[in-house]
Amino acid sequence: MLYREKGVAERTADGVFMRLEAKQPIPEFLNGFEISVEGSKVHLRKQEREYEFEVEK
């Protein structure tokens, strides 16, 4: 189950990065994850689990 959740988190982060590039608003929640953006990093939180992704240039 956590393996699938990590895959969903990665795809969600990709979607957030695309929204950032397009200068679109970032929702507070997406696909069940609470989203926060700090510079080039996206933090996703779901219950007690957290995932962090960084923009690759």
Residue frames as a rotation matrix with the C-alpha (Angstrom) as fourth column:
MET 1
0.570 0.822 0.000 0.00
0.822 -0.570 0.000 0.00
0.000 0.000 -1.000 0.00
LEU 2
0.496 -0.436 -0.751 2.78
0.121 -0.821 0.557 2.45
-0.860 -0.367 -0.354 0.88
TYR 3
-0.567 -0.704 0.427 4.52
0.501 0.116 0.857 1.61
-0.653 0.701 0.287 -2.40
ARG 4
-0.093 0.634 0.768 1.46
0.959 -0.151 0.241 2.77
0.269 0.758 -0.594 -4.32
GLU 5
0.785 0.395 -0.477 1.13
0.550 -0.800 0.242 5.84
-0.286 -0.452 -0.845 -2.13
LYS 6
-0.060 -0.886 -0.460 4.72
0.220 -0.461 0.860 6.85
-0.974 -0.050 0.222 -2.95
GLY 7
-0.655 -0.124 0.745 3.93
0.740 0.097 0.666 6.53
-0.155 0.988 0.028 -6.66
VAL 8
0.413 0.863 0.291 0.85
0.865 -0.471 0.170 8.72
0.284 0.182 -0.941 -6.25
ALA 9
0.608 -0.262 -0.750 2.98
0.362 -0.749 0.555 11.22
-0.707 -0.609 -0.360 -4.28
GLU 10
-0.510 -0.856 0.082 5.55
0.429 -0.171 0.887 11.35
-0.745 0.487 0.455 -7.10
ARG 11
-0.425 0.424 0.800 2.86
0.859 -0.089 0.504 11.97
0.285 0.901 -0.326 -9.73
THR 12
0.685 0.670 -0.286 1.21
0.728 -0.635 0.259 14.59
-0.009 -0.386 -0.923 -7.50
ALA 13
0.190 -0.712 -0.675 4.56
0.306 -0.611 0.730 16.38
-0.933 -0.346 0.102 -7.09
ASP 14
-0.702 -0.409 0.584 5.05
0.653 -0.040 0.757 16.31
-0.286 0.912 0.295 -10.88
GLY 15
0.114 0.854 0.507 1.65
0.900 -0.305 0.311 17.96
0.421 0.421 -0.804 -11.26
VAL 16
0.730 0.088 -0.678 2.55
0.503 -0.741 0.445 20.61
-0.463 -0.666 -0.585 -8.69
PHE 17
-0.324 -0.920 -0.222 5.82
0.388 -0.343 0.856 21.36
-0.863 0.191 0.468 -10.52
MET 18
-0.552 0.194 0.811 3.91
0.816 -0.077 0.573 21.76
0.173 0.978 -0.116 -13.80
ARG 19
0.593 0.805 -0.013 1.51
0.775 -0.566 0.282 24.17
0.220 -0.177 -0.959 -12.09
LEU 20
0.386 -0.540 -0.748 4.47
0.402 -0.632 0.663 26.15
-0.830 -0.557 -0.027 -10.73
GLU 21
-0.663 -0.680 0.313 6.03
0.545 -0.152 0.824 26.42
-0.513 0.717 0.471 -14.20
ALA 22
-0.364 0.626 0.690 2.70
0.773 -0.209 0.598 27.55
0.519 0.751 -0.408 -15.65
LYS 23
-0.974 -0.072 0.217 2.27
-0.064 -0.826 -0.561 30.04
0.219 -0.560 0.799 -12.78
GLN 24
-0.022 0.987 -0.156 -1.05
-0.078 0.154 0.985 28.46
0.997 0.034 0.073 -11.82
PRO 25
0.120 0.115 0.986 -2.34
-0.951 -0.274 0.147 28.49
0.287 -0.955 0.076 -8.25
ILE 26
-0.712 -0.388 -0.585 -1.33
-0.162 0.902 -0.401 25.54
0.683 -0.191 -0.705 -6.10
PRO 27
0.406 0.914 0.013 -4.22
-0.264 0.103 0.959 23.93
0.875 -0.393 0.283 -4.21
GLU 28
0.041 -0.327 0.944 -3.90
-0.995 -0.095 0.010 23.32
0.087 -0.940 -0.330 -0.49
PHE 29
-0.111 -0.001 0.994 -4.84
-0.334 0.942 -0.036 19.65
-0.936 -0.336 -0.105 -0.97
LEU 30
0.167 0.139 -0.976 -4.46
-0.981 0.126 -0.150 17.41
0.102 0.982 0.157 -4.04
ASN 31
0.106 -0.044 -0.993 -4.96
-0.333 0.940 -0.077 13.63
0.937 0.339 0.085 -4.35
GLY 32
0.811 0.330 -0.483 -5.36
0.305 0.466 0.831 13.37
0.499 -0.821 0.277 -0.58
PHE 33
-0.093 -0.922 -0.377 -2.04
0.974 -0.006 -0.228 15.10
0.208 -0.388 0.898 0.18
GLU 34
0.845 0.156 -0.511 -1.57
0.312 -0.921 0.234 18.40
-0.434 -0.357 -0.827 1.99
ILE 35
0.384 -0.683 0.621 0.78
0.837 -0.028 -0.547 20.46
0.391 0.730 0.561 -0.19
SER 36
0.800 -0.241 -0.549 3.37
0.061 -0.879 0.474 23.03
-0.597 -0.412 -0.688 0.79
VAL 37
0.640 -0.588 0.495 5.98
0.635 0.041 -0.772 24.57
0.433 0.808 0.399 -1.49
GLU 38
0.714 -0.533 -0.455 9.30
0.061 -0.600 0.798 26.03
-0.698 -0.597 -0.396 -0.33
GLY 39
-0.103 -0.772 -0.628 11.41
-0.699 -0.393 0.598 27.37
-0.708 0.500 -0.499 -3.16
SER 40
-0.268 -0.068 -0.961 12.21
-0.885 0.412 0.217 24.42
0.381 0.909 -0.170 -5.42
LYS 41
-0.990 -0.083 -0.115 10.92
-0.026 0.903 -0.429 21.80
0.139 -0.422 -0.896 -2.94
VAL 42
-0.056 0.998 0.003 7.43
-0.669 -0.040 0.742 20.35
0.741 0.040 0.670 -2.68
HIS 43
-0.946 -0.142 0.292 6.37
-0.321 0.542 -0.776 18.78
-0.048 -0.828 -0.558 0.61
LEU 44
-0.113 0.919 -0.377 3.43
-0.491 0.279 0.826 16.38
0.864 0.278 0.420 0.60
ARG 45
-0.878 -0.107 0.467 1.84
-0.476 0.313 -0.822 15.20
-0.059 -0.944 -0.326 3.83
LYS 46
0.025 0.887 -0.461 -0.72
-0.495 0.412 0.765 12.45
0.869 0.209 0.449 4.26
GLN 47
0.898 0.305 -0.318 -1.61
0.168 0.429 0.887 11.53
0.407 -0.850 0.334 7.84
GLU 48
0.772 -0.631 -0.074 1.75
-0.085 -0.218 0.972 11.00
-0.630 -0.744 -0.222 9.59
ARG 49
0.159 -0.728 0.667 3.74
0.840 0.455 0.296 10.32
-0.519 0.513 0.683 6.40
GLU 50
0.606 -0.057 -0.794 5.64
-0.272 -0.952 -0.139 13.04
-0.748 0.300 -0.592 4.56
TYR 51
0.352 -0.501 0.790 7.27
0.891 0.437 -0.120 13.09
-0.285 0.747 0.601 1.13
GLU 52
0.401 -0.308 -0.863 9.65
-0.166 -0.951 0.262 15.73
-0.901 0.038 -0.433 -0.22
PHE 53
0.399 -0.257 0.880 10.53
0.885 0.360 -0.296 16.30
-0.240 0.897 0.371 -3.87
GLU 54
0.016 -0.485 -0.874 12.88
0.040 -0.873 0.486 18.81
-0.999 -0.043 0.006 -5.45
VAL 55
0.903 0.285 -0.321 12.82
-0.262 -0.229 -0.938 20.29
-0.340 0.931 -0.132 -8.95
GLU 56
0.140 -0.860 0.491 15.45
0.597 0.469 0.651 18.71
-0.790 0.202 0.579 -11.16
LYS 57
0.640 0.046 -0.767 17.10
-0.403 -0.830 -0.386 21.15
-0.654 0.556 -0.513 -13.54
